[in-house]
Amino acid sequence: MSDNPLTLSLLTNSFLIIIFILNQNDNSKDSSSSQKTNGAITFFERLTWISLIVQLSLLIFQIKSTEL
């Protein structure tokens, strides 16, 4: 494994995404009787989407930087 900061950022962000998704799954199991109203997005959903966007951006940046 290299010590490239970009690679470490990708790895860290991947773990965060997995944790956020698992947290959402646990929350949905806990509140299976209550449903969302008005399409409200929870805090962890927002964090998950932000992390996914950051992950894709970092991945594209890493691919482009290694092509040069």
Secondary structure, 3 states (H helix, E strand, C coil): CCCCHHHHHHHHHHHHHHHHHHHHHHHHHHCCCCCCCCCCCCHHHHHHHHHHHHHHHHHHHHHHHHHC
